[in-house]
Amino acid sequence: MRTFLPTTALLVAAVALAAVCSVSPTAAALAPATTVRPQLLVGGWKKIDVGNARIQELGSWAVAQHVSMAHDRLKFAKVAGGEKQVVAGTNYRLTIRATDENGEIGTYGAAIHEDASTQARKLISFVPAN
């Protein structure tokens, strides 16, 4: 009958494996607690505060850009709703109220991109919403 005697290499490997696999309750207790903080999800759409002066200015800018291309004499009234998406800059989808040359108030949808580094704006689309 043969007796199995482990080699030194086997013993070292077994000790290393045991050290890696074991978890010290003291180490777990000393680990820093993680805190979950609400953040703006990059790529996700989030509602905007239409009462914000900057958002109203962005809506006015969108109407002015549209008028410069379409020559339809719309006049900005207000941003009635919208949302934003953080990407390489910020995308905005705005619901804008504007008055046409006959004095009729209409609702329009505007898509705007604002570059993060230069703050340059680009009107992506501007279409009637009704």
C-alpha positions in Angstrom: 0.0 0.0 0.0 1.3 3.4 -1.0 1.1 6.5 1.1 0.3 9.8 -0.7 2.6 12.6 0.5 1.8 16.0 -1.1 4.7 17.9 -2.7 5.7 21.3 -1.6 4.2 22.9 -4.7 0.9 21.3 -4.0 0.9 22.5 -0.4 1.8 26.1 -1.5 -1.0 26.1 -4.1 -3.5 24.8 -1.5 -2.6 27.5 1.0 -2.8 30.2 -1.7 -6.2 29.0 -2.8 -7.5 28.9 0.7 -6.3 32.5 1.3 -8.0 33.8 -1.9 -11.3 32.0 -1.1 -11.6 33.0 2.5 -13.3 36.3 3.5 -12.4 37.9 6.7 -15.4 39.2 8.6 -13.2 42.0 9.9 -12.2 43.1 6.4 -15.9 43.1 5.3 -16.8 45.2 8.4 -14.1 47.7 7.7 -15.0 48.2 4.0 -16.5 51.6 3.3 -20.3 51.8 2.9 -21.5 52.7 -0.6 -24.0 55.5 -0.9 -26.4 55.6 -3.8 -26.8 59.1 -5.1 -29.4 60.1 -7.7 -27.7 61.1 -11.0 -28.7 62.2 -14.4 -28.6 59.1 -16.5 -26.3 59.7 -19.5 -28.4 58.9 -22.6 -31.7 58.9 -20.8 -34.4 61.6 -21.2 -35.3 63.7 -18.2 -38.1 66.3 -17.9 -37.0 69.9 -17.7 -38.3 72.8 -15.7 -40.1 75.0 -18.2 -40.1 77.9 -15.7 -36.4 78.1 -16.0 -35.3 81.3 -17.8 -32.6 79.5 -19.7 -35.1 77.0 -21.1 -37.4 79.8 -22.2 -34.4 81.5 -23.9 -33.6 78.2 -25.7 -37.2 78.0 -27.0 -37.0 81.7 -28.2 -33.7 80.9 -29.9 -35.3 77.8 -31.6 -38.2 80.0 -33.0 -35.7 82.6 -34.2 -33.6 80.0 -36.0 -36.7 78.5 -37.6 -37.9 81.9 -38.8 -34.5 82.7 -40.3 -34.8 79.6 -42.4 -38.5 79.4 -43.1 -39.4 83.1 -43.2 -42.8 82.4 -41.7 -42.9 85.2 -39.1 -43.6 83.1 -36.1 -43.3 84.9 -32.7 -42.2 83.0 -29.7 -44.8 82.8 -26.8 -43.4 80.2 -24.4 -41.9 76.7 -23.9 -44.8 74.6 -22.7 -43.0 71.4 -22.0 -39.9 69.4 -22.8 -37.1 67.1 -21.8 -33.4 66.8 -22.2 -30.9 64.0 -22.8 -27.2 64.2 -21.8 -24.9 62.9 -24.5 -21.8 64.6 -26.0 -23.5 67.8 -25.0 -27.3 68.0 -24.4 -30.2 67.2 -26.7 -33.5 69.0 -26.0 -37.0 68.2 -27.2 -39.2 71.2 -26.6 -42.9 71.8 -27.0 -43.2 75.5 -28.0 -46.2 77.8 -28.2 -45.8 80.5 -30.9 -48.0 82.9 -32.7 -48.2 83.0 -36.5 -48.6 86.0 -38.7 -52.4 85.8 -38.5 -52.3 85.9 -34.7 -53.1 82.2 -34.3 -51.3 80.4 -31.5 -49.9 77.1 -32.5 -47.8 74.3 -30.8 -44.5 73.2 -32.3 -42.0 70.6 -31.5 -38.3 71.6 -31.6 -35.2 69.3 -31.3 -32.0 71.1 -30.4 -28.5 70.0 -29.7 -26.1 72.0 -27.5 -22.4 71.1 -27.7 -20.8 70.4 -24.3 -17.5 72.0 -25.0 -18.4 75.0 -27.2 -22.0 75.6 -26.1 -22.8 75.9 -29.8 -26.5 75.2 -30.6 -27.9 73.5 -33.6 -31.6 73.3 -34.5 -32.2 69.7 -35.5 -35.9 70.0 -36.3 -38.9 72.4 -35.9 -42.3 71.0 -36.8 -46.0 71.8 -36.1 -47.2 69.6 -33.2 -51.0 70.0 -33.9 
